[in-house]
């Protein structure tokens, strides 16, 4: 099931599709810098994938146990559409996120990272690079990437709005040095949290950010997002493995 949704998100990156879940505007139908700028864009799609993994600490024949540091992650893909073709007026000059606030929990260490969208939902993640601090700006490209030869290792965004804004929420070291016999059958997913006795309500979280689009006429279009970390959907919780949440009825203009 996970591979199916990851394939969907990658196809969406390449041809401009996508799926998603929850969003809220703190300031309805307004731009933060000006109230007279006509809305030209909308948030139409967001897709979340949440799961759990662990960093494996040293294990030896003398100490035949798994020694694990558990972490929870959520991959996020935000899709933007134009309301209509305004020509020069909505040709994007710059796009960036800022005013980032991640709610601090007592359990674990929480942060945001830029995510290469072709690695959306991957189990492995390099925690030593691409952390987002105060803001993240995307390099604007005019190419349609028809040959699929452009690297997403650095933040890029296509003028035709065909790729999503992607990042990873990470709650690191929810449990440190959690020991399990290496003869025990375990899965490196949300079931580790249940085995360790971690209640989901203790790691429920959200984060806020501003998504800003500057057009060629130097107008700033800003939307404030409050994004909730999904730990369950209508069928499962994160204890049962990774979960996906889908919602495609939002139409947030800015």
Secondary structure, 3 states (H helix, E strand, C coil): CHHHHHHHHHHHHHHCCCCCCCCCECCCCCCCCCCCCCCCEEEEEEEEEEEEEEEECCCCCCCCEEEEEEEEEEEEEEEEEECCCCHHHHCEEEEEEEEEEECCCCCCEEEEEECCHHHCCCCCCCCCCCEECCCEEEEEECCCCCCCCCCCCCCEEECCCCCCEEEEEEEEEEEEEEEEECCCCCCCCCHHHHHCCCCHHHCCCEEEEEEEEEECCCCEEEEEEEEECCCECCCCEHHHCCEEECCCCCCEEC
